[in-house]
Amino acid sequence: MQRPVRVVWCVPEGDVAEADPARLARLWAQTWLALSDKLGETVRGHPTSGDDA
């Protein structure tokens, strides 16, 4: 079972502009790749039974 992940992106002080959807999409993609790499490092070498219980 996957656990939910909360990601907080810090914005430079004074940057009060409206969120840019393209920028948020890039940040999400970078975060997803980083988390995927970490998960791969954690799981690598540890066989699973296929059960999520």
Phi and psi restraints in degrees (range 20) as a CNS / XPLOR table:
assign (resid 1 and name C) (resid 2 and name N)
       (resid 2 and name CA) (resid 2 and name C) 1.0 -84.8 20.0 2
assign (resid 2 and name N) (resid 2 and name CA)
       (resid 2 and name C) (resid 3 and name N) 1.0 141.7 20.0 2
assign (resid 2 and name C) (resid 3 and name N)
       (resid 3 and name CA) (resid 3 and name C) 1.0 -94.8 20.0 2
assign (resid 3 and name N) (resid 3 and name CA)
       (resid 3 and name C) (resid 4 and name N) 1.0 142.5 20.0 2
assign (resid 3 and name C) (resid 4 and name N)
       (resid 4 and name CA) (resid 4 and name C) 1.0 -66.5 20.0 2
assign (resid 4 and name N) (resid 4 and name CA)
       (resid 4 and name C) (resid 5 and name N) 1.0 148.2 20.0 2
assign (resid 4 and name C) (resid 5 and name N)
       (resid 5 and name CA) (resid 5 and name C) 1.0 -123.6 20.0 2
assign (resid 5 and name N) (resid 5 and name CA)
       (resid 5 and name C) (resid 6 and name N) 1.0 131.2 20.0 2
assign (resid 5 and name C) (resid 6 and name N)
       (resid 6 and name CA) (resid 6 and name C) 1.0 -100.9 20.0 2
assign (resid 6 and name N) (resid 6 and name CA)
       (resid 6 and name C) (resid 7 and name N) 1.0 128.2 20.0 2
assign (resid 6 and name C) (resid 7 and name N)
       (resid 7 and name CA) (resid 7 and name C) 1.0 -118.9 20.0 2
assign (resid 7 and name N) (resid 7 and name CA)
       (resid 7 and name C) (resid 8 and name N) 1.0 129.6 20.0 2
assign (resid 7 and name C) (resid 8 and name N)
       (resid 8 and name CA) (resid 8 and name C) 1.0 -117.1 20.0 2
assign (resid 8 and name N) (resid 8 and name CA)
       (resid 8 and name C) (resid 9 and name N) 1.0 121.6 20.0 2
assign (resid 8 and name C) (resid 9 and name N)
       (resid 9 and name CA) (resid 9 and name C) 1.0 -99.3 20.0 2
assign (resid 9 and name N) (resid 9 and name CA)
       (resid 9 and name C) (resid 10 and name N) 1.0 129.0 20.0 2
assign (resid 9 and name C) (resid 10 and name N)
       (resid 10 and name CA) (resid 10 and name C) 1.0 -85.6 20.0 2
assign (resid 10 and name N) (resid 10 and name CA)
       (resid 10 and name C) (resid 11 and name N) 1.0 137.6 20.0 2
assign (resid 10 and name C) (resid 11 and name N)
       (resid 11 and name CA) (resid 11 and name C) 1.0 -110.3 20.0 2
assign (resid 11 and name N) (resid 11 and name CA)
       (resid 11 and name C) (resid 12 and name N) 1.0 137.3 20.0 2
assign (resid 11 and name C) (resid 12 and name N)
       (resid 12 and name CA) (resid 12 and name C) 1.0 -54.0 20.0 2
assign (resid 12 and name N) (resid 12 and name CA)
       (resid 12 and name C) (resid 13 and name N) 1.0 142.9 20.0 2
assign (resid 12 and name C) (resid 13 and name N)
       (resid 13 and name CA) (resid 13 and name C) 1.0 -58.0 20.0 2
assign (resid 13 and name N) (resid 13 and name CA)
       (resid 13 and name C) (resid 14 and name N) 1.0 136.5 20.0 2
assign (resid 13 and name C) (resid 14 and name N)
       (resid 14 and name CA) (resid 14 and name C) 1.0 91.0 20.0 2
assign (resid 14 and name N) (resid 14 and name CA)
       (resid 14 and name C) (resid 15 and name N) 1.0 -8.7 20.0 2
assign (resid 14 and name C) (resid 15 and name N)
       (resid 15 and name CA) (resid 15 and name C) 1.0 -87.6 20.0 2
assign (resid 15 and name N) (resid 15 and name CA)
       (resid 15 and name C) (resid 16 and name N) 1.0 91.8 20.0 2
assign (resid 15 and name C) (resid 16 and name N)
       (resid 16 and name CA) (resid 16 and name C) 1.0 -106.5 20.0 2
assign (resid 16 and name N) (resid 16 and name CA)
       (resid 16 and name C) (resid 17 and name N) 1.0 15.2 20.0 2
assign (resid 16 and name C) (resid 17 and name N)
       (resid 17 and name CA) (resid 17 and name C) 1.0 -67.2 20.0 2
assign (resid 17 and name N) (resid 17 and name CA)
       (resid 17 and name C) (resid 18 and name N) 1.0 158.9 20.0 2
assign (resid 17 and name C) (resid 18 and name N)
       (resid 18 and name CA) (resid 18 and name C) 1.0 -61.5 20.0 2
assign (resid 18 and name N) (resid 18 and name CA)
       (resid 18 and name C) (resid 19 and name N) 1.0 145.7 20.0 2
assign (resid 18 and name C) (resid 19 and name N)
       (resid 19 and name CA) (resid 19 and name C) 1.0 -61.7 20.0 2
assign (resid 19 and name N) (resid 19 and name CA)
       (resid 19 and name C) (resid 20 and name N) 1.0 134.3 20.0 2
assign (resid 19 and name C) (resid 20 and name N)
       (resid 20 and name CA) (resid 20 and name C) 1.0 -92.3 20.0 2
assign (resid 20 and name N) (resid 20 and name CA)
       (resid 20 and name C) (resid 21 and name N) 1.0 115.8 20.0 2
assign (resid 20 and name C) (resid 21 and name N)
       (resid 21 and name CA) (resid 21 and name C) 1.0 -55.9 20.0 2
assign (resid 21 and name N) (resid 21 and name CA)
       (resid 21 and name C) (resid 22 and name N) 1.0 -37.7 20.0 2
assign (resid 21 and name C) (resid 22 and name N)
       (resid 22 and name CA) (resid 22 and name C) 1.0 -66.2 20.0 2
assign (resid 22 and name N) (resid 22 and name CA)
       (resid 22 and name C) (resid 23 and name N) 1.0 -40.3 20.0 2
assign (resid 22 and name C) (resid 23 and name N)
       (resid 23 and name CA) (resid 23 and name C) 1.0 -66.6 20.0 2
assign (resid 23 and name N) (resid 23 and name CA)
       (resid 23 and name C) (resid 24 and name N) 1.0 -42.8 20.0 2
assign (resid 23 and name C) (resid 24 and name N)
       (resid 24 and name CA) (resid 24 and name C) 1.0 -62.0 20.0 2
assign (resid 24 and name N) (resid 24 and name CA)
       (resid 24 and name C) (resid 25 and name N) 1.0 -38.8 20.0 2
assign (resid 24 and name C) (resid 25 and name N)
       (resid 25 and name CA) (resid 25 and name C) 1.0 -64.2 20.0 2
assign (resid 25 and name N) (resid 25 and name CA)
       (resid 25 and name C) (resid 26 and name N) 1.0 -41.4 20.0 2
assign (resid 25 and name C) (resid 26 and name N)
       (resid 26 and name CA) (resid 26 and name C) 1.0 -64.6 20.0 2
assign (resid 26 and name N) (resid 26 and name CA)
       (resid 26 and name C) (resid 27 and name N) 1.0 -44.0 20.0 2
assign (resid 26 and name C) (resid 27 and name N)
       (resid 27 and name CA) (resid 27 and name C) 1.0 -61.8 20.0 2
assign (resid 27 and name N) (resid 27 and name CA)
       (resid 27 and name C) (resid 28 and name N) 1.0 -42.0 20.0 2
assign (resid 27 and name C) (resid 28 and name N)
       (resid 28 and name CA) (resid 28 and name C) 1.0 -63.6 20.0 2
assign (resid 28 and name N) (resid 28 and name CA)
       (resid 28 and name C) (resid 29 and name N) 1.0 -43.3 20.0 2
assign (resid 28 and name C) (resid 29 and name N)
       (resid 29 and name CA) (resid 29 and name C) 1.0 -61.9 20.0 2
assign (resid 29 and name N) (resid 29 and name CA)
       (resid 29 and name C) (resid 30 and name N) 1.0 -43.5 20.0 2
assign (resid 29 and name C) (resid 30 and name N)
       (resid 30 and name CA) (resid 30 and name C) 1.0 -62.8 20.0 2
assign (resid 30 and name N) (resid 30 and name CA)
       (resid 30 and name C) (resid 31 and name N) 1.0 -41.9 20.0 2
assign (resid 30 and name C) (resid 31 and name N)
       (resid 31 and name CA) (resid 31 and name C) 1.0 -65.1 20.0 2
assign (resid 31 and name N) (resid 31 and name CA)
       (resid 31 and name C) (resid 32 and name N) 1.0 -44.3 20.0 2
assign (resid 31 and name C) (resid 32 and name N)
       (resid 32 and name CA) (resid 32 and name C) 1.0 -59.9 20.0 2
assign (resid 32 and name N) (resid 32 and name CA)
       (resid 32 and name C) (resid 33 and name N) 1.0 -44.5 20.0 2
assign (resid 32 and name C) (resid 33 and name N)
       (resid 33 and name CA) (resid 33 and name C) 1.0 -64.2 20.0 2
assign (resid 33 and name N) (resid 33 and name CA)
       (resid 33 and name C) (resid 34 and name N) 1.0 -41.9 20.0 2
assign (resid 33 and name C) (resid 34 and name N)
       (resid 34 and name CA) (resid 34 and name C) 1.0 -63.5 20.0 2
assign (resid 34 and name N) (resid 34 and name CA)
       (resid 34 and name C) (resid 35 and name N) 1.0 -43.5 20.0 2
assign (resid 34 and name C) (resid 35 and name N)
       (resid 35 and name CA) (resid 35 and name C) 1.0 -66.8 20.0 2
assign (resid 35 and name N) (resid 35 and name CA)
       (resid 35 and name C) (resid 36 and name N) 1.0 -37.6 20.0 2
assign (resid 35 and name C) (resid 36 and name N)
       (resid 36 and name CA) (resid 36 and name C) 1.0 -63.4 20.0 2
assign (resid 36 and name N) (resid 36 and name CA)
       (resid 36 and name C) (resid 37 and name N) 1.0 -41.5 20.0 2
assign (resid 36 and name C) (resid 37 and name N)
       (resid 37 and name CA) (resid 37 and name C) 1.0 -62.7 20.0 2
assign (resid 37 and name N) (resid 37 and name CA)
       (resid 37 and name C) (resid 38 and name N) 1.0 -43.8 20.0 2
assign (resid 37 and name C) (resid 38 and name N)
       (resid 38 and name CA) (resid 38 and name C) 1.0 -63.5 20.0 2
assign (resid 38 and name N) (resid 38 and name CA)
       (resid 38 and name C) (resid 39 and name N) 1.0 -42.1 20.0 2
assign (resid 38 and name C) (resid 39 and name N)
       (resid 39 and name CA) (resid 39 and name C) 1.0 -63.3 20.0 2
assign (resid 39 and name N) (resid 39 and name CA)
       (resid 39 and name C) (resid 40 and name N) 1.0 -42.4 20.0 2
assign (resid 39 and name C) (resid 40 and name N)
       (resid 40 and name CA) (resid 40 and name C) 1.0 -61.4 20.0 2
assign (resid 40 and name N) (resid 40 and name CA)
       (resid 40 and name C) (resid 41 and name N) 1.0 -39.5 20.0 2
assign (resid 40 and name C) (resid 41 and name N)
       (resid 41 and name CA) (resid 41 and name C) 1.0 -66.7 20.0 2
assign (resid 41 and name N) (resid 41 and name CA)
       (resid 41 and name C) (resid 42 and name N) 1.0 -37.5 20.0 2
assign (resid 41 and name C) (resid 42 and name N)
       (resid 42 and name CA) (resid 42 and name C) 1.0 -71.2 20.0 2
assign (resid 42 and name N) (resid 42 and name CA)
       (resid 42 and name C) (resid 43 and name N) 1.0 -42.2 20.0 2
assign (resid 42 and name C) (resid 43 and name N)
       (resid 43 and name CA) (resid 43 and name C) 1.0 -83.9 20.0 2
assign (resid 43 and name N) (resid 43 and name CA)
       (resid 43 and name C) (resid 44 and name N) 1.0 -28.3 20.0 2
assign (resid 43 and name C) (resid 44 and name N)
       (resid 44 and name CA) (resid 44 and name C) 1.0 -52.9 20.0 2
assign (resid 44 and name N) (resid 44 and name CA)
       (resid 44 and name C) (resid 45 and name N) 1.0 128.0 20.0 2
assign (resid 44 and name C) (resid 45 and name N)
       (resid 45 and name CA) (resid 45 and name C) 1.0 87.3 20.0 2
assign (resid 45 and name N) (resid 45 and name CA)
       (resid 45 and name C) (resid 46 and name N) 1.0 -1.2 20.0 2
assign (resid 45 and name C) (resid 46 and name N)
       (resid 46 and name CA) (resid 46 and name C) 1.0 -115.2 20.0 2
assign (resid 46 and name N) (resid 46 and name CA)
       (resid 46 and name C) (resid 47 and name N) 1.0 98.6 20.0 2
assign (resid 46 and name C) (resid 47 and name N)
       (resid 47 and name CA) (resid 47 and name C) 1.0 -63.5 20.0 2
assign (resid 47 and name N) (resid 47 and name CA)
       (resid 47 and name C) (resid 48 and name N) 1.0 146.5 20.0 2
assign (resid 47 and name C) (resid 48 and name N)
       (resid 48 and name CA) (resid 48 and name C) 1.0 -114.9 20.0 2
assign (resid 48 and name N) (resid 48 and name CA)
       (resid 48 and name C) (resid 49 and name N) 1.0 154.5 20.0 2
assign (resid 48 and name C) (resid 49 and name N)
       (resid 49 and name CA) (resid 49 and name C) 1.0 -83.2 20.0 2
assign (resid 49 and name N) (resid 49 and name CA)
       (resid 49 and name C) (resid 50 and name N) 1.0 -12.0 20.0 2
assign (resid 49 and name C) (resid 50 and name N)
       (resid 50 and name CA) (resid 50 and name C) 1.0 94.1 20.0 2
assign (resid 50 and name N) (resid 50 and name CA)
       (resid 50 and name C) (resid 51 and name N) 1.0 -8.5 20.0 2
assign (resid 50 and name C) (resid 51 and name N)
       (resid 51 and name CA) (resid 51 and name C) 1.0 -90.3 20.0 2
assign (resid 51 and name N) (resid 51 and name CA)
       (resid 51 and name C) (resid 52 and name N) 1.0 135.1 20.0 2
assign (resid 51 and name C) (resid 52 and name N)
       (resid 52 and name CA) (resid 52 and name C) 1.0 -93.9 20.0 2
assign (resid 52 and name N) (resid 52 and name CA)
       (resid 52 and name C) (resid 53 and name N) 1.0 0.2 20.0 2
